[in-house]
C-alpha cells in the first residue's frame, strides 16, 4: 500500500480551526499523506469569528499549522493562503509574501490544463459582504445546528449507525438554500469567464463540487466541518474531488498516530 499520494496541487478550504466542529485530526491525516508542489488554502482556514468569542483551539489545530509549515520548509511546497470571511482580519495586511508563502485576496493558478481563478467566494454572498450582523447571526444559527448534529450523531453511534449530517440534509432540501448555491456558482463562473480563465476554484458555501458551468470548470473544495473534502490536481493535470471517507480506504486512518505530536508529517 502506498504511504503517500503524489500530486501537483492540493486545494482545501473552510477548515475552521478554532471551532469545536473542525475535523482537525482528519485534515491532518490527509495532509500528512499527500505530497504536492503547491498547497492552496482557500479561505476560512482559521475561524477568527469563533476565536473572538472564545473558540476552541486544540493541539490538533496547532498540529495543522505545523504540518503546513513543515511542507513549506522541508518539502519545498509553495503555499498560497487566500483570505476568507472568517479570517477577514487579514484584509488589512494583504498582499503578503514570504519565502514560499503568499497570502492574497485572489489568485490565478496556472494548471496543466488551463488558468484557474482561485478565490474564497464570500464576495458573492450579499449577506456576508453587506450585512455583517446578519452574517454573524447566521453563523450562530449554523453553530447551534452543528451542536444539535453532534448530539444526534452521538445517539446514532450508540445505536451502531453511521454518521449523518443534519445540516447538509437541510441545505439540500430547503429551496432557498438550493437557490443560493445555484446563484453563487453562476456568479463565480461568470467572473472566471470574464477574467479569461478556463475554470474557477472556491469554497465558502461548504458544498463540494466538480462540474462544468457554461464552459467553465467549476470546482468547490467543500469544507472540513461536514463534507471533509479537498481538490487535488494529479500529475497528469487531471482534477479530482477527494473525500476523506474514500481517502482512508487507500490511506487508513490511525487515531493513535493522529494524536502523536511527533507525527507532524511522514
C-alpha positions as CSV (number, residue, x, y, z in Angstrom):
1,X,0.0,0.0,0.0
2,X,1.3,3.5,-0.9
3,X,2.3,5.7,2.0
4,X,1.6,9.0,0.3
5,X,-0.4,10.4,-2.6
6,X,1.8,12.3,-5.1
7,X,0.0,15.2,-6.8
8,X,0.8,18.6,-8.4
9,X,-1.6,20.7,-6.3
10,X,-3.9,20.4,-3.3
11,X,-6.8,22.8,-2.7
12,X,-8.7,22.9,0.5
13,X,-10.8,25.4,2.3
14,X,-13.1,26.0,5.3
15,X,-11.1,24.1,7.9
16,X,-12.4,26.4,10.6
17,X,-9.6,25.9,13.1
18,X,-10.6,27.2,16.5
19,X,-14.1,25.6,16.4
20,X,-15.4,22.5,18.1
21,X,-16.7,21.1,14.8
22,X,-13.4,21.4,12.9
23,X,-12.2,17.9,11.8
24,X,-8.6,18.8,12.6
25,X,-7.4,15.2,13.1
26,X,-8.9,14.1,9.8
27,X,-7.5,17.0,7.7
28,X,-4.1,16.5,9.4
29,X,-4.1,12.8,8.4
30,X,-5.0,13.9,4.8
31,X,-2.1,16.4,4.6
32,X,0.4,14.0,6.1
33,X,-0.3,11.5,3.4
34,X,-0.2,13.9,0.4
35,X,2.9,15.3,-1.3
36,X,2.3,18.3,-3.5
37,X,4.3,21.1,-5.3
38,X,1.6,23.6,-4.3
39,X,-0.9,23.8,-1.5
40,X,-3.7,26.3,-1.9
41,X,-5.6,27.1,1.4
42,X,-8.7,28.8,0.1
43,X,-10.1,30.8,3.0
44,X,-11.6,30.2,6.4
45,X,-8.7,28.1,7.5
46,X,-8.7,29.8,10.9
47,X,-12.0,30.9,12.2
48,X,-11.4,34.3,13.6
49,X,-15.1,34.9,14.3
50,X,-15.2,32.0,16.8
51,X,-11.8,32.7,18.3
52,X,-13.0,36.2,19.2
53,X,-15.9,34.6,21.1
54,X,-13.7,32.2,22.9
55,X,-13.5,29.4,20.4
56,X,-11.8,26.0,20.9
57,X,-8.2,25.7,19.9
58,X,-6.7,22.2,20.5
59,X,-3.3,20.5,20.0
60,X,-4.7,19.1,16.7
61,X,-5.3,22.6,15.5
62,X,-1.7,23.6,16.3
63,X,-0.6,20.4,14.5
64,X,-2.3,21.5,11.3
65,X,-0.2,24.7,11.3
66,X,3.0,22.7,12.0
67,X,2.2,20.3,9.1
68,X,1.7,23.2,6.7
69,X,5.0,24.9,7.9
70,X,6.8,21.6,7.5
71,X,5.7,21.2,3.9
72,X,6.8,24.8,3.3
73,X,10.2,24.2,5.0
74,X,11.1,20.6,4.3
75,X,9.1,19.6,1.2
76,X,9.6,22.7,-0.9
77,X,5.9,23.2,-1.2
78,X,4.6,26.5,-2.3
79,X,1.7,27.6,-0.1
80,X,-1.0,30.1,-1.2
81,X,-3.3,31.3,1.5
82,X,-6.4,33.2,0.4
83,X,-8.4,35.3,2.8
84,X,-11.9,34.1,3.7
85,X,-14.7,35.9,5.5
86,X,-14.0,34.1,8.8
87,X,-10.3,35.1,8.7
88,X,-11.0,38.6,7.3
89,X,-8.7,40.1,9.9
90,X,-6.0,39.5,7.2
91,X,-7.6,42.0,4.8
92,X,-5.7,45.0,6.3
93,X,-2.3,43.4,5.6
94,X,-2.8,41.9,2.1
95,X,-1.0,41.1,0.0
96,X,1.8,39.5,2.0
97,X,4.6,37.4,0.6
98,X,7.3,35.4,2.5
99,X,9.7,32.7,1.2
100,X,7.4,30.2,-0.4
101,X,4.2,31.6,1.2
102,X,1.8,34.1,-0.3
103,X,-1.3,35.5,1.5
104,X,-3.7,37.1,-1.0
105,X,-7.3,38.1,-1.8
106,X,-7.4,36.0,-5.0
107,X,-5.0,34.1,-7.2
108,X,-4.7,32.7,-10.7
109,X,-3.5,29.1,-10.7
110,X,-1.6,28.1,-13.9
111,X,-2.8,24.5,-14.1
112,X,-1.6,21.9,-16.6
113,X,-4.9,22.2,-18.4
114,X,-5.5,26.0,-18.2
115,X,-5.8,29.0,-16.0
116,X,-8.0,28.8,-12.9
117,X,-9.2,31.8,-10.9
118,X,-9.0,31.0,-7.2
119,X,-10.9,32.9,-4.6
120,X,-12.8,32.1,-1.4
121,X,-16.1,33.3,-2.8
122,X,-17.6,35.4,0.0
123,X,-17.5,38.4,-2.3
124,X,-20.7,36.9,-4.0
125,X,-22.5,36.4,-0.7
126,X,-24.5,39.6,-0.2
127,X,-25.3,38.9,3.4
128,X,-21.6,38.3,4.3
129,X,-20.5,41.4,2.3
130,X,-23.2,43.9,3.2
131,X,-24.9,42.8,6.4
132,X,-22.1,41.7,8.8
133,X,-24.5,41.5,11.7
134,X,-26.8,39.1,9.8
135,X,-23.8,37.0,8.8
136,X,-22.7,36.6,12.4
137,X,-26.3,35.8,13.4
138,X,-26.4,33.2,10.6
139,X,-23.1,31.8,11.8
140,X,-24.5,31.5,15.3
141,X,-27.5,29.5,14.0
142,X,-25.2,27.3,12.0
143,X,-23.1,26.5,15.1
144,X,-26.3,25.7,17.0
145,X,-27.3,23.3,14.3
146,X,-23.9,21.7,14.4
147,X,-24.2,21.2,18.2
148,X,-27.5,19.5,17.6
149,X,-25.9,17.5,14.9
150,X,-23.1,16.3,17.4
151,X,-25.7,15.2,19.9
152,X,-27.8,13.4,17.2
153,X,-24.8,11.6,15.9
154,X,-23.6,10.5,19.3
155,X,-27.1,8.8,19.7
156,X,-26.7,7.3,16.2
157,X,-23.2,6.0,17.1
158,X,-24.7,4.4,20.3
159,X,-27.1,2.6,18.1
160,X,-24.3,1.4,15.8
161,X,-25.4,3.7,12.9
162,X,-23.1,5.7,10.6
163,X,-22.6,9.5,10.8
164,X,-25.3,11.5,9.1
165,X,-25.2,15.3,8.6
166,X,-28.3,17.0,9.6
167,X,-27.0,20.4,8.4
168,X,-26.2,19.0,4.9
169,X,-29.6,17.4,4.7
170,X,-31.4,20.6,5.5
171,X,-29.3,22.6,3.0
172,X,-30.1,20.0,0.3
173,X,-33.8,20.2,0.9
174,X,-34.5,23.9,1.7
175,X,-35.5,25.7,-1.6
176,X,-33.8,29.0,-0.6
177,X,-30.5,27.2,0.2
178,X,-30.5,25.3,-3.1
179,X,-31.2,28.6,-4.9
180,X,-28.4,30.4,-3.1
181,X,-25.9,27.7,-4.1
182,X,-27.0,27.8,-7.7
183,X,-26.8,31.6,-7.8
184,X,-23.4,31.6,-6.1
185,X,-22.0,29.1,-8.6
186,X,-23.3,31.1,-11.6
187,X,-21.8,34.3,-10.4
188,X,-18.4,32.7,-9.7
189,X,-18.3,31.0,-13.2
190,X,-19.2,34.3,-15.0
191,X,-16.4,36.1,-13.1
192,X,-13.9,33.4,-14.2
193,X,-15.1,33.7,-17.8
194,X,-14.7,37.5,-17.6
195,X,-11.1,37.1,-16.4
196,X,-10.3,34.8,-19.4
197,X,-9.9,31.7,-17.2
198,X,-10.6,28.1,-18.0
199,X,-12.1,27.4,-14.6
200,X,-12.5,28.6,-11.0
201,X,-11.8,27.2,-7.6
202,X,-13.6,28.4,-4.5
203,X,-15.0,27.4,-1.1
204,X,-17.2,29.4,1.3
205,X,-20.6,27.6,0.9
206,X,-19.4,24.2,2.2
207,X,-20.8,22.4,-0.8
208,X,-18.1,20.4,-2.7
209,X,-18.5,20.3,-6.5
210,X,-16.7,19.5,-9.7
211,X,-18.8,20.4,-12.7
212,X,-19.0,22.3,-16.0
213,X,-20.9,25.6,-15.9
214,X,-21.3,27.1,-19.4
215,X,-17.9,26.0,-20.5
216,X,-16.2,27.0,-17.2
217,X,-14.8,24.2,-15.0
218,X,-16.2,24.9,-11.5
219,X,-14.5,23.4,-8.5
220,X,-15.6,23.9,-4.9
221,X,-13.3,22.3,-2.3
222,X,-16.1,21.9,0.2
223,X,-15.1,22.0,3.9
224,X,-13.5,20.1,6.9
225,X,-16.5,20.5,9.2
226,X,-19.0,18.3,7.4
227,X,-18.0,17.3,3.9
228,X,-14.3,16.5,4.6
229,X,-13.3,17.2,1.0
230,X,-10.5,18.6,-1.0
231,X,-9.5,19.1,-4.6
232,X,-6.3,17.6,-6.0
233,X,-4.6,18.2,-9.3
234,X,-2.9,15.0,-10.3
235,X,0.5,14.8,-12.0
236,X,-1.2,14.3,-15.4
237,X,-3.2,17.6,-14.9
238,X,-6.5,15.9,-14.0
239,X,-8.5,17.4,-11.2
240,X,-10.3,15.2,-8.7
241,X,-12.7,15.9,-5.8
242,X,-11.4,13.8,-2.9
243,X,-13.5,12.9,0.2
244,X,-12.0,11.7,3.4
245,X,-14.2,8.6,3.5
246,X,-12.7,7.4,0.2
247,X,-9.2,8.6,1.0
248,X,-8.9,6.5,4.2
249,X,-9.6,3.3,2.1
250,X,-6.2,3.8,0.5
251,X,-4.5,5.5,3.5
252,X,-6.1,4.1,6.6
253,X,-6.8,6.5,9.5
254,X,-4.8,5.7,12.6
255,X,-6.2,7.5,15.6
256,X,-3.1,6.9,17.7
257,X,-0.8,8.4,15.0
258,X,-3.2,11.4,14.7
259,X,-2.7,12.1,18.4
260,X,1.1,11.7,18.3
261,X,2.8,15.1,18.4
262,X,5.9,13.6,16.7
263,X,3.9,12.5,13.7
264,X,3.7,16.0,12.2
265,X,4.4,14.7,8.7
266,X,5.6,11.3,7.5
